[in-house]
């Protein structure tokens, strides 16, 4: 069984704790994103929070997720998820 990386992102409207928790749950996981994931029941999975570097013109208020999963699916069948305004990050990924 291979380990595959699954990516995702979602944009929030404001730097607001409740919105971050709700949007993270919509994506899968943030307030600290790991905390929101724990609220969803991901209690036995190692989670890591990080901060994006400041890049001029970057999409603001974007929560990002990278999950490593064991799966029999080939890489071509992995579906990466970009929700709300974060869809602009990867216009090549069907939503």
N, C-alpha and C positions, 0 to 999 in steps of 0.2 A: 504494500500500500504506500502510495506516494504522499509526501507532505506538500501541499499547495498553499500559496498565499492568495488571499481574497482581499481586495481593496474596496473601500467605500468612503463616501464623504457626504455631508449635508451642510447646508448653509443656514445659519440662524439669523433672525431679524435683529436681535439685540443681545448684548452681553448680560443676560439675565439668567439666574440660577434655574428657575422653573422651566424656562424655555429650553435651556441646554439639556435639562433632564428629559423633557418631552421629546425634543428632536433626536437626542441620543437614543432614546428608546425606539423611536421611529427608524433610525438607522440600524441600530442594534445595541448600541451602547451609549454620559459625560456630565458633569459638573466638575468633577474629575471624571473623564469618560469611564475609567475603571469603576468608580463608585456607582454610576448608573448601570453599568453592566452587572454589578453585584445585585442591584435591586431587581434586575431581570432574571436572576437565578444563576448567573455565570459565576458560581462560587468556587469551583474547582479548576479554574483556568487561569494561568499566569497572565496578568494584564500589565501594561506599561502605559503611562501617560507621558506626553512630550509636548513641547511648545514649538510651533512653526517659527522659522526665522522670518524676520521682517524683510519682505521683498517689495520694492516699489511696484504698484499695480497689481499685487496679488489679491485674490479673492478674500475679502474680510470675513471675519466671524465664521470660519469654516471648521467643522469638526471632522477629523479624519480617522479612519479605522484601517488597521492592517491585521488580519487574522490568519494564523497558520493552522491549517486543518489537515487531518488525515482523510484521504478520499481515494476511491478507485477511479474517479472521473479524470479524464485526460485534461491537460491544461486548457485546451480549446473549449472545453465545456464549463469552465469556471465562469460564473457571472459576477462581475464587479458591479457595485451599486453606487450610483451618484444621484442624490436626491435634491429636490428644490433647486436653489441657485447653483449648487455644486455640480449640477449636470454640465455647466459651462466648462468645467475642468477637463472633461473627457468627452468631447463631441463625437469621438470615434467609437464610444461604447453605447450600444443600444440600450434604451431605458424601457 
